[in-house]
Amino acid sequence: IEARTIVEGLKLVWSKGFNQ
């Protein structure tokens, strides 16, 4: 797993959490 993938996944989760 690349660090970039983890960062992108975290960003997606963050966006979802922020939206909610």
N, C-alpha and C positions, 0 to 999 in steps of 0.2 A: 504493500500500500504506500503510495507516495504522499508526502506531506501536503502537496497541493490539493490532492483529493480530500484529505481530512479538512483542510481549511475551507474548501468549497462546501463540503457537507455541513460544517459548522455554520457557515454563512447562511445556508439554506435554513437550518434549524433556527438560527438567530432571527432570520426574517420572519419565519412562521411565528416564533414566540413574540416578536415585536408586533406583528399584525394582530395577534390575539391579545 
